[in-house]
Amino acid sequence: MQIIFYADGGAAEQWLTELHKALPLADVRVWQEGDSAPADYAVVWKPPAAMLQGRTGLKAIFNLGAGVDAILQLGGSLPAGVPVVRLDDAGMAVQMAEYVSYAVLRYFRRFDEFDAQARDHQWRFLKPRRKEEFSVGILGMGILGARIAEALLQFDFPVRGWSRSRKEIPGVHSHAGVDELDDFLAQSQVLVCVLPLTPGTTGILDRATLAKLPKGAYLVNVARGAHLVERDLVDLLDAGHLGGAMLDVFHDEPLPSDHPFWNQPRITITPHVAALTLRGDSVRQIAAKIKQIERGQPVAGLVDITKGY
Amino acid sequence: MQIIFYADGGAAEQWLTELHKALPLADVRVWQEGDSAPADYAVVWKPPAAMLQGRTGLKAIFNLGAGVDAILQLGGSLPAGVPVVRLDDAGMAVQMAEYVSYAVLRYFRRFDEFDAQARDHQWRFLKPRRKEEFSVGILGMGILGARIAEALLQFDFPVRGWSRSRKEIPGVHSHAGVDELDDFLAQSQVLVCVLPLTPGTTGILDRATLAKLPKGAYLVNVARGAHLVERDLVDLLDAGHLGGAMLDVFHDEPLPSDHPFWNQPRITITPHVAALTLRGDSVRQIAAKIKQIERGQPVAGLVDITKGY
């Protein structure tokens, strides 16, 4: 079995070592420009178009992450009929739950304000926010959204979820489709974006959307930088409509050193670390799926290319 | 039925309104110096000795909080044979779980370091800590400790608990008694103190204890300031043995403006807000317990005065 590997910015050698261990009978190689030798599987993160173009002989392409936008942007260069398989979770869901719980707790419990007071050596009680009036709205209720909801419910936060099709998750108030988006936004004191990036969701966090959140609302973006119209966020913070934001993803990464976000104290910036692909978990999952395919069994995580996720 | 009320620093009027509503047939009054008229129950927070002295006619004293150290310090002034009843939870446990989860996530996910980088407009990846090597140890496994454990387990943290007598909590590695304390400390990358304050636990977080934590360990104190020898914490931070601390309680509160903690960037300070007594929940609980006592039923939360909690 031949496997070609490519990971943009990744430590190829360590991935190869793990893949060899998990699939000792496979021949795994790092794809290089000009390599058109046959392959059964491709394991990729942000691959160049030339790697996959015309490779209709592949049995599957595995994407090293939950978001498949970088692969789908290859469009016509993707070999027709080859299934694209996304990592279901591979340790990412709990990391997302950690990140979002941290962001929500920091804002809800006013820890950011206590930090600011402490810098001034100030001991001052601040009136607690009321949980009953503090709904967290999750945009995107797939595997990651559901895990985030589970973590927040455990702290008794009221949780709402929005997705294209209605999801029934115990304890979560479910909103579905464009018709129910405004109602969802109006009731989300914190808005968490964990949507897939598709043509339909690009720029969804714009002025029109963010203005529908209640006054003082907080934004958490752990999906893709292109979901957010960055200028609109700055305007709504400056206008006092939004209370703050914690952002892990940006239009340009690394965030340019002269970007206005750096100077906005109510924006907390992390360098795209909310959920890292864990090598061990990912390789185990890919190896298991390859074995399923070889046995002719169905695999989970198949990407619907028409939907974009 | 006569109820006397006293709350140090509290909004007596609002408590009285709630108590009247919950127990409409009771006569509730704020205790004042010199009031020795009969009473059936006392509802108190940090009461003066004169309020309770000699009042053997009380059927119970209710403490407006989980920690009963301020009442027990009255010692011989407490009327003999009168049960002291602590609030079991009254909304405090989930607040403790929120606070500790926040502190643990902030340290584990290195959000404090990302904040520092962001202040310098720096976008830099930091190697994630490994959860398998990141045990959280909870000192004190009562109602609050158990709720904290539940929240942390949900994020897949390895959780250890230490208490005087062994507690069996699913998923928690239980340590009990003085003999097992050192082993517990040696394996706690984060140490969370939620012990009752008794003569036996006063100053328990001293140099000897903190030095047994692994290098780089983090301390969270949400119990009482007197558990910690503050000078020893500063020394162990300066020596590089401890990685940081998040403290909600202090020897002197408010924390004096010239206290060295304010200038130590690795100490996060909050002004005793980890778990506020919620008036509504507390009053409902007290009213329910009074009804149980009047019907001759046993009540939960009885303080064992010899143990001190």
Interface residues (C-beta under 8 A of the other chain):
Chain A: V94 A97 E98 Y99 S101 Y102 L105 R106 F108 R109 F111 F114 D115 Q117 A118 H121 W123 R124 F125 L126 P128 E150 A151 Q154 F155 D156 E253 P254 L255 S257 W262 T268 I269 T270 P271 V273 L276
Chain B: V94 A97 E98 Y99 S101 Y102 L105 R106 F108 R109 F111 F114 D115 Q117 A118 H121 W123 R124 F125 L126 P128 E150 A151 Q154 F155 D156 E253 P254 L255 S257 W262 T268 I269 T270 P271 V273 L276
